């Protein structure tokens, strides 16, 4: 039986959080608004970016739409500067999975629009099927992991969820997947990941690739 590998995106496939924050600050500037701090923005993480904009400007739906539109413009325009490529070695890791006959998918909290932009920038979209993105209503990773598992049906014997946050560990466990922690982002909280009930913590993509060979072959 094949194995399935479901990936988070931000901080796992690429270093996109600094890009997203910069794009949001630029969007605020376009509208002549004072942006919130990075800490204030991160405290609202959970929904996709449109849902985040709605939280940032509550009771102002038209302003949220404008903010999101400008955010997407800057997210795409700034991608080459802030995150020109996926983490070094990720494309090779995905090739190992696909060449080994395993399956790969994405379950991310980011929205469909920004995910498409980043996948095009990185050139790795072809490796993933399906790609499940976030909701403007809030976090839905547990439901989306289960959805991918259902889509794969009886094709896989074990499913891993690879993410960079402690919350990803608990989402994977709740969804019935094996949590694997990607700690290769500069923003990863490695001590916290090591304290979480994850199966493994990888501080480099190279170590992750070595582990993949053993899991697939």
C-alpha positions as CSV (number, residue, x, y, z in Angstrom):
1,X,0.0,0.0,0.0
2,X,1.1,3.6,-0.7
3,X,1.7,6.2,2.0
4,X,0.3,9.7,1.9
5,X,2.1,12.9,2.9
6,X,0.0,16.0,3.5
7,X,1.9,19.3,3.8
8,X,1.1,22.5,5.5
9,X,2.3,25.5,3.4
10,X,3.4,28.6,5.3
11,X,6.7,27.8,7.1
12,X,6.7,24.2,5.6
13,X,6.9,24.6,1.8
14,X,8.2,28.1,1.9
15,X,9.0,31.0,4.2
16,X,5.8,33.0,3.4
17,X,4.8,34.6,6.7
18,X,7.2,37.6,6.4
19,X,5.9,38.0,2.8
20,X,2.3,38.0,4.0
21,X,3.0,40.5,6.8
22,X,4.8,42.8,4.4
23,X,2.0,42.6,1.9
24,X,-0.6,43.4,4.5
25,X,1.3,46.4,5.7
26,X,1.6,47.7,2.1
27,X,-2.2,47.1,1.7
28,X,-2.9,49.3,4.8
29,X,-0.6,52.0,3.4
30,X,-2.5,51.9,0.1
31,X,-5.7,52.7,1.9
32,X,-4.1,55.4,4.1
33,X,-4.6,53.3,7.2
34,X,-2.2,52.7,10.2
35,X,-1.4,49.0,10.1
36,X,-1.6,46.8,13.2
37,X,1.6,45.3,14.7
38,X,2.8,41.9,13.5
39,X,1.9,40.5,16.9
40,X,-1.6,41.8,16.6
41,X,-1.9,40.3,13.1
42,X,-0.5,36.9,14.2
43,X,-2.9,36.8,17.2
44,X,-5.8,36.6,14.6
45,X,-4.2,33.8,12.5
46,X,-6.6,30.9,11.9
47,X,-8.9,31.9,9.1
48,X,-7.6,32.5,5.6
49,X,-6.4,35.9,4.6
50,X,-9.8,37.2,3.6
51,X,-11.1,36.1,6.9
52,X,-8.1,37.8,8.6
53,X,-8.9,41.1,6.8
54,X,-12.5,40.8,8.0
55,X,-11.3,40.4,11.6
56,X,-8.9,43.3,11.2
57,X,-11.6,45.7,10.1
58,X,-14.8,44.3,11.7
59,X,-18.1,45.9,10.8
60,X,-16.6,47.2,7.6
61,X,-17.1,44.6,4.8
62,X,-16.3,46.9,1.9
63,X,-13.1,48.0,3.5
64,X,-12.2,44.3,4.2
65,X,-12.7,43.6,0.5
66,X,-10.5,46.5,-0.5
67,X,-7.8,45.5,2.0
68,X,-7.8,41.9,0.8
69,X,-7.6,43.0,-2.8
70,X,-4.5,45.2,-2.1
71,X,-3.0,42.5,0.0
72,X,-3.2,40.0,-2.9
73,X,-1.6,42.6,-5.3
74,X,1.3,43.1,-3.0
75,X,1.6,39.4,-2.0
76,X,2.2,38.6,-5.7
77,X,4.4,41.7,-6.4
78,X,6.6,41.1,-3.4
79,X,6.9,37.3,-3.7
80,X,10.2,37.5,-5.6
81,X,11.7,39.7,-3.0
82,X,10.6,38.0,0.2
83,X,10.2,34.4,-0.9
84,X,11.6,33.7,-4.3
85,X,11.8,30.0,-3.9
86,X,10.5,27.2,-1.7
87,X,12.8,26.0,1.1
88,X,15.9,24.5,-0.4
89,X,15.4,20.8,-1.0
90,X,11.6,20.8,-0.8
91,X,11.2,20.1,-4.5
92,X,13.6,17.2,-4.2
93,X,11.6,15.8,-1.2
94,X,8.4,16.0,-3.2
95,X,10.1,14.2,-6.1
96,X,11.2,11.5,-3.7
97,X,7.6,11.0,-2.6
98,X,6.1,11.0,-6.1
99,X,8.9,8.8,-7.6
100,X,8.4,6.4,-4.8
101,X,4.8,5.9,-5.6
102,X,3.5,7.7,-2.6
103,X,0.9,10.5,-2.6
104,X,1.3,14.2,-1.7
105,X,-1.3,16.8,-0.8
106,X,-1.6,20.2,0.8
107,X,-3.8,21.3,3.7
108,X,-3.1,24.9,4.6
109,X,-4.8,27.7,6.4
110,X,-3.9,30.2,3.6
111,X,-6.5,31.1,1.0
112,X,-6.9,29.7,-2.5
113,X,-5.7,33.0,-4.1
114,X,-2.4,33.3,-2.2
115,X,-1.8,29.5,-2.4
116,X,-2.1,29.7,-6.2
117,X,0.3,32.6,-6.4
118,X,2.9,30.8,-4.2
119,X,2.6,27.5,-6.0
120,X,3.2,29.2,-9.3
121,X,6.2,31.1,-7.9
122,X,7.7,27.9,-6.5
123,X,6.8,25.7,-9.4
124,X,5.8,22.7,-7.2
125,X,2.1,22.6,-7.7
126,X,2.2,19.5,-9.9
127,X,3.3,17.4,-7.0
128,X,0.1,17.9,-4.9
129,X,-3.4,16.3,-5.3
130,X,-5.6,17.5,-3.8
131,X,-4.8,21.0,-2.5
132,X,-7.1,22.1,0.3
133,X,-7.0,25.7,1.5
134,X,-8.4,27.5,4.5
135,X,-11.7,29.1,5.3
136,X,-12.6,32.7,6.1
137,X,-14.6,31.5,9.0
138,X,-11.6,30.0,11.0
139,X,-9.3,27.0,11.3
140,X,-10.4,23.9,9.3
141,X,-7.3,21.8,9.1
142,X,-8.7,18.8,10.9
143,X,-11.7,18.7,8.5
144,X,-9.5,19.2,5.5
145,X,-7.0,16.4,6.5
146,X,-10.0,14.1,6.8
147,X,-11.2,15.3,3.5
148,X,-7.9,14.4,1.8
149,X,-7.9,11.0,3.5
150,X,-11.4,10.3,2.1
151,X,-10.3,11.5,-1.3
152,X,-7.4,9.0,-1.3
153,X,-9.7,6.3,-0.1
154,X,-8.1,2.9,0.2
155,X,-5.0,4.0,-1.8
156,X,-2.8,4.6,1.3
157,X,-1.9,2.6,4.4
158,X,-0.7,5.6,6.5
159,X,-1.0,9.3,6.3
160,X,1.5,11.8,7.6
161,X,0.8,15.5,8.2
162,X,3.9,17.7,8.0
163,X,3.6,21.2,9.6
164,X,5.7,23.8,11.3
165,X,3.5,24.6,14.3
166,X,2.5,22.9,17.5
167,X,-1.1,23.3,16.5
168,X,-0.4,21.2,13.4
169,X,0.6,18.4,15.6
170,X,-2.7,18.3,17.5
171,X,-4.7,18.9,14.3
172,X,-2.9,15.8,12.7
173,X,-3.6,13.7,15.8
174,X,-7.3,14.7,15.9
175,X,-7.6,13.9,12.2
176,X,-6.0,10.5,12.5
177,X,-2.8,11.3,10.8
178,X,0.8,10.9,12.0
179,X,2.2,14.3,12.9
180,X,5.7,15.2,11.5
181,X,7.2,18.5,12.5
182,X,9.0,20.7,10.0
183,X,11.3,22.9,12.0
184,X,13.5,24.2,9.1
185,X,11.8,27.6,9.1
186,X,13.7,30.4,10.8
187,X,10.4,31.1,12.6
188,X,9.9,27.6,13.9
189,X,9.7,27.2,17.7
190,X,11.9,24.1,17.9
191,X,11.7,23.6,21.7
192,X,7.9,23.8,21.6
193,X,7.8,21.3,18.8
194,X,10.0,18.9,20.6
195,X,7.7,19.1,23.7
196,X,4.6,18.4,21.5
197,X,3.5,14.8,20.9
198,X,4.9,14.8,17.4
199,X,6.4,11.6,15.9
200,X,9.6,13.4,14.6
201,X,11.0,16.9,14.5
202,X,13.2,17.7,11.5
203,X,15.4,20.8,11.7
204,X,16.5,20.5,8.1
205,X,15.0,19.5,4.8
206,X,18.0,17.2,4.2
207,X,17.2,15.2,7.4
208,X,13.5,15.0,6.3
209,X,14.6,13.7,2.9
210,X,16.7,11.0,4.4
211,X,13.7,9.9,6.5
212,X,11.5,9.9,3.5
213,X,13.7,7.4,1.7
214,X,13.3,5.0,4.6
215,X,9.6,5.5,4.8
216,X,8.9,5.1,1.1
217,X,11.3,2.4,0.0
